[in-house]
Amino acid sequence: MATLLVNSGKAVVTNRILGNGTVPSYVAWGTGTGTTAATDTTLFTEVTPRVSGTATQQTTSVTNDTYQVVGTQTAGTSETITNAGLFDASTSGNLFVKGDFTGVPLNSGDSIQFTFKVQFS
């Protein structure tokens, strides 16, 4: 299992520091297989629609060193979720952080609450 601030996510950070771009707070999930890599720009077989999560600053080691987004996705059909990520837009946009995991089978109407934490240390 891998969870990474991907290369395009690093570009999102520097863009935000310069006062440009949008906040990466759109939660998405996918059903494909693979291992997350720094060069990824998409999820493995993304299932839409994305949902807008709630973004906050958290303290992990020092005050406000962690960016956190919490969002809940609901399955429209029976599917097995294998990866999830944050984007800076509700469609298209830039992938910020991505994680892959052992498949979670869902029935239509089931939901998963994702909590993404990116600590800057």
Secondary structure, 3 states (H helix, E strand, C coil): CCEEECHHHHHHHHHHHCCCCCCCCEEEEECCCCCCCCCCCCCCCEEEEEEECEEEEECCCCCCCEEEEEEEEECCCCEEEEEEEEECCCCCCCEEEEEEEEEEEECCCCEEEEEEEEECC
